[in-house]
Amino acid sequence: MSRTSFDLTGRVALVTGASGGLGAHCAGVLAKAGAKVAVGARRRDRVAQVAGAIGGLAIDLDVTDDASAEAAFDTIESAWGAVDLLVNNAGVVEHGRDPLELSAAEFARVVEVNLTSVFRMSSLTARRLVRAGQPGAIVNIASLAGLDVLPGVPAYCASKAGVAHRTHALGRDLAKHGIRVNALAPGYISTDLNRAFLESEAGRRLVDRVPQGRLGQPADLDGPLLLLASEAGAHMTGVVLPVDGGHLWSGA
C-alpha cells in the first residue's frame, strides 16, 4: 500500500452537523489529511469558529431543507469545485423516551434529521459527481444503535438502522459510477455533550459492558474515517464499520 494512500490532498469535503462534537472533529481530521473542508450546520457562529480553526469554509446548512442543501453545494462548487467527499454526520436523539410516550411528530423529526437527510445529501452529492464525471466517497455516521438495540432511544435506533441499510444499498448502486458509500458505527464515544452522563453511575455501567474496558474517544474514529474516505479503502463500499471496543459482538 502506498504511504500516501490516506492523503486527501485535492479532495473537496463537506461535513454536516459540524458545529461541534464529532462533526467538528471529523472536519479537522480531513483537513489535516489535505482536504479542502466545508463545515455545515445551522449554528452559524459555531460553524464559523470550526471553519476558522481548520482553514475551511463555513456553510449555513439545514440538512432537512432541500433549498438549503442545494445552496450549500452551489456555494462549495463556486469556491472549490464539486464535493467529492461527503460526511453525513448531522443527527439528533430523543433521550430516555418511553416508547409509549414518544409521539409520531418526535419520531418523524429524528428520522428526518438522521435518515432522510442522509438520502438528501447523498443524492445531491452523487448526482453532481455523475454529472461531472468524477468519482467520490460518502461516509455516513451510523451508530452502534443501528446494529444493536439500545434502551430509551427507539426513534434513534430505527433511524440509524436505516442509515446502515441505506449504506449497503447505495454502496451497491453507486459503485458503477465510481462512488463509494460506507459508514462508521461508533459505540460509546466521550464528547462534551455526553461526558457528564457517561461519568455517572448509569454511564459507568455502560462502560463495564465494553470489552476493552473504556469509552471511545473521538481520536479512535480518525483511522477508520480516513480509511473509508481515502484511496486506502478503494475496494470498500457498502460497509458499515463498527468502532466500539468490541461491544457489538460481546453479548453484553
N, C-alpha and C positions, 0 to 999 in steps of 0.2 A: 504494500500500500504506500502511496506517495506520502511523504512527510507533510505535504501541503494540502492533503485531501480534505482537511477540516477548514481550510481557508475559504472565507466568504467574500473576498475582495471582488468588487464588480457587481455584487448582488444588491438588489433593491428589496428591502424588507418592510413589512407592515406588521406591527404587533398591536392587537386590540386589547382593550382593558388595561392599558399600560400606564395609568395614572399613579400606580404604586404596586406594592406587593410583588407577586411572581411576574406580572406583566412587565413592570419596570426592570426587574432583574433579568428577564429573558432579553429585553431590548439591549441592555448593557452587554450581555454575553455575545449577541450577534454583532454589535458594533465593534467589540474588541477583536472579533474574528475577521473584521474587514468590511462588513456590510454597511451600506447606507440604510439607516433605520428611521422609519417614520413611526411615531408613537401616537396611538389614537385612543381617545376616551372622551366622555362628556365633561369631565372636570378640567376645564381649560387651563386653570392656573397650575394644577399639578402636572398636567401633560407638558406644559412649557418648561417646568423645572426638570422633569425627566429628560426631555429632549436636549435642554441646555447642558445637562451633565454628561451626555454621551455624544454631543455634536450631531444630534439628529434633527428631525423635522417634526414639529408639533402639529397634530391634526385634531380638529374638533370633530368627533365622530360619535354618533349614536348608532350602534350596530343593529338596533331594532327598526331603523328607518331607512327605506330604500334610497331616498334622495340624499340623505346624509352620507350613506355608503358610497354612492356614485360620485358625489362631490369629493370625497376623500381620495378615491382613486384618481380622479381628474387632477387634483392638486399634486399628488405624488408624481404622476406621469409628466406633468408640466415641469417639475423640478428635476427629476432624475430618470424618467422612463418608466416602463411597465414594472409593476410589482411582480417579482418572480420568487418571492419567499413570504408566505403569509403564516403568521402565528395567531391562531384563533384562541385567545386567552380569556376574553370577556366572559364573566359569569357571575351568577348570584346564587344564594342558597336560602332556603327557609329554615331557620334554626329551630330545632326542637319542636316541630309541629306534630301534634296528634293527627294521624290521617283522617280521623273522624271530624276534625275541626278545620282541615285545610279546604279552602274554598276553590271553586273552579277558576276564579279570577287569579288567585295566588298561584295555582298550578300553572295556568297559562302564561303568567309573567315569567316564571322560572324557565319554562320550556322555550319561550320566545327569546330570552337572552342567551340561554345556554346551548340550545339546539338549533332553533330557526336561524339565529344569526350566523351559525356555522355554515348552514346551507347558503344564506345570502352572500356572505363574504367569500366563501369558496367558489360559488358560481361566478361572481364578478371577476375574481382573480383568474379563473380558468378561461372564461370567455375572452378576456383581454389577451391572455397569453396565446391562446389558439389563434386569435385574430392577428397577433404579431408574429406568429410562427416561432415562439420561444418556449423552451422547456421551463420547468419550475418545480417548486416544492411547497406543500401545505403541511403545516404541523398543527394539529388540533390538541388542545389541552383537555383531555378527558379526566378521568379520576378513578381511583380505586372503587368509588361508589358506583361506577358504571359497570364494574366487573363482579362486584360483590354487594350485598345489601348492607347498608349502614343504617342504624336506627335513627328515627326522628327527622329524616330528610327525604320523604317519599318522592317529592317532585324532583329534587336534585338527583336522586338515584335514577329515576326514569329518564331525565334529560341527558345525563352523562352516559347511560346505556345507549341512548340514541346517537350520541356523538361517536361512541365506539363503533357502532354498526354502520353509521354513515361513513366512517373512515374506511372500513372494509369495502363497502360498495363503491365509494368514489375512487379509492385506490385502484380497484379493478377497472373502472370505466374510463379513467383519465390516463391510464398507462400508455395507451396508444398515441396520446398527444405528448408524451414525454413529461408528464406532470405527475410527480409522486405525492401521495397523500398518506401520512402516517399520524400517529397520535402518541402522546405521553399520557400515562395514567399514574399520576403521583399518588402516593399514600399520604400519611400524615406529615405535612411539611410545616415547620415552625416559621411563622411570619409575624409581623407586628399585629395583624388583625386577630390571630388566634392564639398568640403566645400565652395570654392570661388563662384561657381555658385549658390549654394543654399542660399548664403548670399546676392546675387544680387537681383535686383528688380524682375526679372523673377522667381528666386528661391523662393522669398517670396510669390509670387502669388501661387506657388505650395503648400507651407506650409499652406496657407489660405484655401486650399481645404481639408486638413486633419482634420477630426472631433475632434481629440484630440488636435489640435492646435499646434502641434510641429513636428519637424523631428524625425525620429527614430535614435537611437544611436546603435552602434554595440552591446552593452550590452543587448539591447532589444531582440537580437536573442539568447542569451545564454540559457534561459529556453526552448524555442521551439526546439533548436538544441539538447539539452540533452534529451528532451522527445523523439524525433524521433530516437536518436542514442542508447538509453539505454533500459533496460527492463521495464522502466516506460511506454514506448509506445509499449509494447509487442503485443497488439491486434490492432495495427495500421499498415496498409500497403496500398499503392496506394493513400495516402492522399497528397494533396497539401495545405499547411497551410499558409494562408496569415498572415504576421506580418507587418501591415501597418497603425495602428492607426485608423482603421475603414474606410480608404479611399475607398476601393473597393466597398463597399455597400452604400456609402454615396450619390451616384447620382450626385456628383460634377464633 
